[in-house]
């Protein structure tokens, strides 16, 4: 039995207040902006959820080959499509980038990578799949300033 459901949801919520001595406090909100992307789950679309937790030593990169991942059912998933990724960091900031050898360009658009702050979360999702090609399937996760733990979720297909 394969992937039955997959969705990415990003939300930012807020409320603003202002003291108005001697009057009643003014408020705006609560308010939020939210976007949800339900992935088509079927053969030829999203078929797998990869979930990993990495404990990384300071200065030691973790290369992640999307062609050789094992899903939560312990089945090897040679992904050919990538729809979404979420990375949550703890202990140190990290740089997520295409690996130096066989790097997957995905959403990086030629940049050297992006920094995810300690305790931060990065979420990227698109209803349109990025191609995971042989020779261009590797991502890298590098701690910036110390040992860290990173949780990684990838929604992909083949």
N, C-alpha and C positions, 0 to 999 in steps of 0.2 A: 504494500500500500504506500503510495507516494505522498507528496505534499498535497494537502487538502485545502489549505487556506494560507494566504500570505498578504500582508498589508503593512505599509509604512505610514506612520502618523507623526507629524511634527507640529508641536503647539508651543506658543509663547503666550503667557498670561500675565496681566498686570492690573494694578489699581493705584491711582494717584490720589493723594490728599493734600490739602492746603489749609493751614491755620488762618483764620480770619478774625483775630481778636478785635472786639469782644463778640463777634458773631459766630454762628454755627460753622463748623469746619466744612469746607467744600470737598467734594469727591468726584472723581471720574472713574467709572468702572465698578466692579471688575469687568475686564474686557480681555479679549484674546484674538489671536490669529492662528488658524489651524489649517493644515492641508493633509489630506489623506489620499494615498495612492494604493488602491487595491490592485494586486497583480493578477493577471490571468493565470490560473493554475490549471495546466493541461499539458499534454504531450506537445512539444515544440515551443512551450512557454516556460514559466517558472515551474520547476519540478523538484527543487531541493532547498532545504534550509541548512546551512552550515553554521554551527555555533561552537566557538572555541574560547578557552581562557588561557592566556599566556602569562607566565611569571618570567619577567625579563630582567637580566642583570644590567647594571649601568653600562651604557655604551655598546651593548650587544644587540644587534638588529635581529628581528625575527622575520625571515622571508616566508611568504605565504603563497604557495603555488595553487592557483584556482583549478588547475587541471588534476590535482591529486588529493582533493579534500575528501574527508569522510563525514557523512551526515550524522544526525542524531540517532538514526537506526543502525549505525555502524556499517553503512554501505558506501563504498568508494564512489564518488560522484565526479567524473571528469567533465567539469563544467565547460560549456561552449558559449554560455550567455551569463551576464551578470546584470541584475536589476537593482539591487540595493545593498547597502552596507551600513552597519552601525558599529562604532567603536566607542567604548567607555573606558576611561583611564583612571588609575588610582596609584598614588605613590610618586608619580613623576609625570610631567608633560611628555608627549611623544610626537614624533614626526611620522605621518603616514604618507607614503610615496610609492611610485613605481620602483621596483627593485632595480639595482644598478645593472644587473644582467637579466635579460628576458622580461623587463618591466612592462606591466600592463598600463597603457596610457589612460584608460577609462575616462574619468571626469577631470583629470589633472590638467589637461590642455597645455602640456609642455612645461608646466611648472615643476620645480624640484620636490614638491610635496606641501603638506599643510601641517600646522602644529595644532595638536589637541591638548589643551591645558590639563594639568593634574585635576582630577575630579570632573573633567569635562566630558561632553558627549559630542560625537560627530555623526550625522545621519545624512546619507545621500540616497535618493531613490528616484527611479524613472520608470514609467510604464514601457519605455523603449529600451530594449536590452543592449548592453555593450557587448561586443564580441570578445570572447576569451579565446585567443589563438595560440597554437603551439609556438613557442618562442616569444610570446608576449602575454604571459599569464601570471606574472609574479608581482606581488605587492610586498612592501617592506614596512615594518613598524619598529621604530628606534626610540628608546627612552632618551630624554633630553638631559636629565640631571640626577639620575639615581635609579635604583631598582624600582620596578613598577609591575603592576598587574593590569592587563588589558583584556576586556571582553570584546569579542568580535562576532558579529552575525552577518552572514551573507545570504541573500536570496538569489538563486541562480537556476539555470536550466541547461539542458543538453538535447 
